[in-house]
Amino acid sequence: MSLTQYYTATSLDGFIADPENSLSWLFTRRQEQDGLLNYDEFIADVGALAMGTTTYEWILDHEFAGQDPAEWTWPYDVPCWVFAHRELPVVPNARIEFRSGDVATVHPEMVDAAGNRNVWIVGGGDLAGQFADAGLLDELIVYVAPVTLGAGAPLLPRRIELDLVELGRNGDFACARFAVVDAPVAPDAAVVDIDAAVVAGIRADAAVPRVDAAVPRADAAVVASLRAGLHAAWTHRTVRAVLLATIAMNTLFFTYQHMLPVFARDVLAVGPEGLGALAASASIGATLTVLLLTLLPATAPRRSR
Ligand SMILES: NC(=O)c1ccc[n+]([C@@H]2O[C@H](COP(=O)([O-])OP(=O)(O)OC[C@H]3O[C@@H](n4cnc5c(N)ncnc54)[C@H](OP(=O)(O)O)[C@@H]3O)[C@@H](O)[C@H]2O)c1
């Protein structure tokens, strides 16, 4: 299977060229030709290249300095795609395609041309990043030079998650191969879900005080509706009559059962036969009182505006 690889050398602080586009910091370092992740083995598996304008111009300037363009000999025999927005000098008889815009639309051509070999993103860092953005970058192979540059062309100006696959030393360089961690749809969606859940949790937490605060409001509402119900009941004559009659009957029953016998015996000095007449007259009096009260107009409180 064809891989798309970004193979490059970088300073320790992440620059692939210094601010003057010089690589002098790189070529002065020692490396073993047959050492770890060496160029010869790497390029043997490369079937297509991609580079940006600056890298292409760097090759023109350094490979062909002082030569007549007709004598230029392109150093690669595999097809190369140069991404540029402007017209650039053409190397005669070279398999170079100039393209502009979305790297993803060009990538299938490159993979096709590479056959079962790999696609090498030569540089710069942002171009490699464009392939990564499109999910097309598989590997990053770096030679880290023991130098810091402070400024220059960035190695890979993106946040990309990587797995360290191979690590070692070649001459002065620390070398590593990283696999680009795919951005799988499901885990990403899960992360979004988790984020959403966290946000929802935070919102729920934030809502707790509001729920608590709502409790007194709910109590107040219940009390208010009870009050309104009682008021409505009280102002309804039938309901009021039933309530009053119930109270009157209970009072009468209590009086008849407990108080009247004592009153009749000790105060009136009547026997059980006088007790019935006493209870009947008390009942009639109480019922009349209830009826009178029932017929009174309702005393509804005035509504305030
Ligand atoms: N350390 C190493 O092993 C190593 C390896 C490779 C390169 N280098 C060096 O690193 C430096 C990299 O330069 P750089 O960061 O400027 O990157 P670059 O990719 O070489 O050049 C960037 C330019 O390429 C053009 N470009 C990029 N993407 C494009 C697209 N999708 N469509 C059209 N045009 C596009 C744009 O130029 P225009 O708009 O001007 O056309 C852009 O400004 C160079 O000095 C190079 O020599 C070092």
The ligand as a Tripos MOL2 file, in Angstrom:
@<TRIPOS>MOLECULE
LIG
   48    52     1     0     0
SMALL
NO_CHARGES

@<TRIPOS>ATOM
      1 N1         15.2580   20.6680    6.2320 N.am      1 LIG1
      2 C1         14.8790   19.9980    5.1700 C.2       1 LIG1
      3 O1         15.1210   18.8080    5.0420 O.2       1 LIG1
      4 C2         14.0640   20.6920    4.1440 C.ar      1 LIG1
      5 C3         13.2350   19.9590    3.2870 C.ar      1 LIG1
      6 C4         12.4580   20.6450    2.3730 C.ar      1 LIG1
      7 C5         12.5080   22.0130    2.3060 C.ar      1 LIG1
      8 N2         13.3400   22.7020    3.1060 N.ar      1 LIG1
      9 C6         13.4240   24.1710    3.0820 C.3       1 LIG1
     10 O2         12.3740   24.6370    3.8970 O.3       1 LIG1
     11 C7         11.8550   25.8350    3.3550 C.3       1 LIG1
     12 C8         10.3550   25.6270    3.1290 C.3       1 LIG1
     13 O3          9.7750   26.8000    2.6400 O.3       1 LIG1
     14 P1          8.2480   27.1560    2.9270 P.3       1 LIG1
     15 O4          7.9480   27.0210    4.3620 O.co2     1 LIG1
     16 O5          8.0160   28.4980    2.2780 O.co2     1 LIG1
     17 O6          7.4170   26.0460    2.1950 O.3       1 LIG1
     18 P2          7.2200   25.6370    0.6790 P.3       1 LIG1
     19 O7          6.1260   24.6310    0.6730 O.co2     1 LIG1
     20 O8          8.4930   25.2040    0.0560 O.co2     1 LIG1
     21 O9          6.7270   26.9600   -0.0530 O.3       1 LIG1
     22 C9          5.5530   27.5480    0.3420 C.3       1 LIG1
     23 C10         4.8980   28.1930   -0.8660 C.3       1 LIG1
     24 O10         4.4080   27.1960   -1.7530 O.3       1 LIG1
     25 C11         3.2550   27.6760   -2.4120 C.3       1 LIG1
     26 N3          2.1540   26.8140   -2.0370 N.ar      1 LIG1
     27 C12         2.0310   26.0510   -0.9300 C.ar      1 LIG1
     28 N4          0.8810   25.3640   -0.9410 N.ar      1 LIG1
     29 C13         0.2550   25.6950   -2.0780 C.ar      1 LIG1
     30 C14        -0.9710   25.3050   -2.6720 C.ar      1 LIG1
     31 N5         -1.7950   24.4170   -2.0890 N.pl3     1 LIG1
     32 N6         -1.3200   25.8340   -3.8690 N.ar      1 LIG1
     33 C15        -0.4960   26.7090   -4.4800 C.ar      1 LIG1
     34 N7          0.6720   27.1280   -3.9720 N.ar      1 LIG1
     35 C16         1.0430   26.6170   -2.7870 C.ar      1 LIG1
     36 C17         3.0690   29.0860   -1.9270 C.3       1 LIG1
     37 O11         3.8950   29.9180   -2.6990 O.3       1 LIG1
     38 P3          3.4220   30.9570   -3.8170 P.3       1 LIG1
     39 O12         2.0840   31.4480   -3.4130 O.co2     1 LIG1
     40 O13         4.4880   32.0070   -3.7620 O.co2     1 LIG1
     41 O14         3.4150   30.2430   -5.0930 O.co2     1 LIG1
     42 C18         3.6920   29.0260   -0.5680 C.3       1 LIG1
     43 O15         4.0280   30.2750   -0.0460 O.3       1 LIG1
     44 C19        12.6090   26.1010    2.0950 C.3       1 LIG1
     45 O16        13.6530   26.9890    2.3330 O.3       1 LIG1
     46 C20        13.1890   24.7520    1.7200 C.3       1 LIG1
     47 O17        14.3820   24.8580    1.0190 O.3       1 LIG1
     48 C21        14.0720   22.0750    4.0640 C.ar      1 LIG1
@<TRIPOS>BOND
     1     1     2 1
     2     2     3 2
     3     2     4 1
     4     4     5 ar
     5     4    48 ar
     6     5     6 ar
     7     6     7 ar
     8     7     8 ar
     9     8     9 1
    10     8    48 ar
    11     9    10 1
    12     9    46 1
    13    10    11 1
    14    11    12 1
    15    11    44 1
    16    12    13 1
    17    13    14 1
    18    14    15 2
    19    14    16 1
    20    14    17 1
    21    17    18 1
    22    18    19 2
    23    18    20 1
    24    18    21 1
    25    21    22 1
    26    22    23 1
    27    23    24 1
    28    23    42 1
    29    24    25 1
    30    25    26 1
    31    25    36 1
    32    26    27 ar
    33    26    35 ar
    34    27    28 ar
    35    28    29 ar
    36    29    30 ar
    37    29    35 ar
    38    30    31 1
    39    30    32 ar
    40    32    33 ar
    41    33    34 ar
    42    34    35 ar
    43    36    37 1
    44    36    42 1
    45    37    38 1
    46    38    39 2
    47    38    40 1
    48    38    41 1
    49    42    43 1
    50    44    45 1
    51    44    46 1
    52    46    47 1
@<TRIPOS>SUBSTRUCTURE
     1 LIG1         1 GROUP 0 **** ****
